[in-house]
Amino acid sequence: MFTGIIEELGQIERIETTADAARLTIRGPLVVDGAGHGDSIAVAGVCLTVVERTPDTFTADVMAQTLSMSTLSDARVGSTVNLERAALVGGRLGGHIVQGHIDGTSTVLAVTPGEAWRVLRFSLSAQLAPLVVGKGSIAIDGVSLTVSNISPATDVNQWFEVSLIPETLTATTLGERAVGDRVNIETDILARHVERMLALATHNSQPEAATRSAS
């Protein structure tokens, strides 16, 4: 479990690929401090498991499913990534509950600079649109953010916006994002639970309605 508060900007040092997986070695002296084999570290918002480590780097395996639905498939040696260690029990929850289980990717549609902040607009698929609400929480490349604006429900092409303060722009990779860039997104876990419960409730009520109609 993570909070979406990025601890360090890491750099990918090595990538080994196979037919259905990849092994990444990432430099991050802060996040490997105290980390052991089997510990979790969020890389660009994706929860990965440490399989090897040195004083400055850690290595993790990425399975095919994760590669297919995240930006880690685009990873290159030298790429900068957001890093966060798993949250400590009893610590402060500075962001929101982030699992590191991303829902998919989104594309930067617009970047609007402000006097002391920057507004980024992102695409939103029809599948994920119901899970994102104004003033709600969302994790973008592992960064805990608040949705500052969202498209009307009637729009064909859905989108959402976040407003980034200078600290977020300098302490995370979001300050480098430009129109056309892809990012990993993870919606609020509470929204996902509600969506599932509503879907099951609707499904379970259909046989009952059909039985009443037949009688």
Residue pairs with C-beta under 8 A, 6 or more apart in sequence:
1 86
1 87
1 97
1 98
1 99
1 100
2 42
2 47
2 84
2 86
2 87
2 98
2 99
2 100
2 142
3 84
3 87
3 93
3 94
3 95
3 96
3 97
3 98
3 144
4 84
4 95
4 96
4 98
4 137
4 139
4 142
4 143
4 144
4 145
5 84
5 94
5 95
5 144
6 82
6 83
6 84
6 142
6 143
6 171
6 172
7 30
7 31
7 83
7 84
7 85
8 28
8 29
8 30
8 31
8 83
8 84
9 80
9 81
9 82
9 83
9 171
9 172
9 173
10 26
10 27
10 28
10 31
10 43
10 80
10 81
10 82
10 83
11 26
11 27
11 28
11 78
11 79
11 80
11 81
12 24
12 25
12 26
12 27
12 75
12 76
12 77
12 78
12 79
12 81
13 25
13 26
13 27
13 57
13 77
14 23
14 24
14 25
14 59
14 77
15 22
15 23
15 24
15 25
15 75
15 76
15 77
16 22
16 23
17 23
20 63
20 64
21 61
21 62
21 63
21 64
21 67
22 61
22 62
22 67
22 72
22 75
23 51
23 59
23 60
23 61
23 62
24 43
24 48
24 59
24 60
24 62
24 72
24 75
25 52
25 57
25 58
25 59
26 43
26 57
26 58
26 59
26 60
26 81
26 83
27 56
27 57
28 41
28 56
28 57
28 58
28 83
29 55
29 56
30 83
31 41
31 58
31 83
31 84
31 85
32 50
32 53
32 54
32 55
32 56
32 57
32 58
35 41
35 50
35 53
35 58
35 85
36 50
36 53
37 50
37 51
37 52
37 53
38 49
38 50
39 49
39 50
39 85
39 86
40 47
40 48
40 49
40 50
40 85
40 86
40 100
41 47
41 48
41 50
41 58
41 60
41 83
41 84
41 85
41 86
42 48
42 82
42 83
42 84
42 85
42 86
42 98
42 100
42 142
43 60
43 72
43 81
43 82
43 83
43 142
44 70
44 71
44 72
44 81
44 82
44 141
44 142
44 173
44 184
45 70
45 82
45 98
45 100
45 102
45 139
45 140
45 141
45 142
45 143
45 184
45 185
45 186
46 62
46 66
46 70
46 72
46 100
46 102
46 142
46 184
47 99
47 100
47 101
48 60
48 61
48 62
48 100
49 60
49 61
50 58
50 59
50 60
51 59
51 60
51 61
52 58
52 59
53 59
62 72
66 72
67 73
69 102
69 104
69 105
70 102
70 104
70 105
70 184
71 105
71 141
71 182
71 183
71 184
74 182
75 81
80 173
80 176
81 141
81 173
82 141
82 142
82 143
82 172
82 173
83 142
84 142
87 93
94 144
95 137
95 139
95 144
96 137
96 139
96 144
96 188
97 189
98 139
98 142
98 144
98 186
99 186
99 189
100 142
100 186
101 186
102 139
102 184
102 185
102 186
103 128
103 131
103 185
103 186
103 187
103 192
104 125
104 127
104 128
104 184
104 185
105 182
105 183
105 184
105 185
106 122
106 123
106 124
106 125
106 140
106 182
106 183
106 185
107 122
107 123
107 180
107 181
107 182
107 183
108 120
108 121
108 122
108 177
108 178
108 179
108 180
108 181
108 182
108 183
109 121
109 122
109 123
109 159
109 179
110 119
110 120
110 121
110 179
111 118
111 119
111 120
111 121
111 177
111 178
111 179
112 118
112 119
112 120
112 121
114 163
116 165
116 166
117 163
117 164
117 165
117 166
118 163
118 164
118 169
118 175
119 148
119 149
119 161
119 162
119 163
119 164
120 161
120 162
120 164
120 174
120 177
121 159
121 160
121 161
122 140
122 159
122 160
122 161
122 162
122 183
122 185
123 157
123 158
123 159
124 132
124 150
124 151
124 158
124 159
124 160
125 158
126 158
128 185
128 187
129 158
130 191
130 195
131 187
131 188
131 191
131 192
131 195
132 138
132 147
132 150
132 160
132 187
132 191
133 147
133 150
133 191
134 147
134 148
134 149
134 150
135 146
135 147
135 148
136 146
136 147
136 188
136 191
137 144
137 145
137 146
137 147
137 188
138 145
138 146
138 147
138 160
138 162
138 185
138 186
138 187
138 188
139 145
139 185
139 186
140 162
140 174
140 183
140 184
140 185
141 172
141 173
141 174
141 183
141 184
142 184
143 168
143 172
143 174
145 162
145 164
145 168
146 162
146 163
147 160
147 161
147 162
148 161
148 162
148 163
149 160
149 161
150 158
150 159
150 160
150 161
151 157
151 158
151 159
151 160
164 174
164 175
168 174
168 175
169 175
174 183
177 183
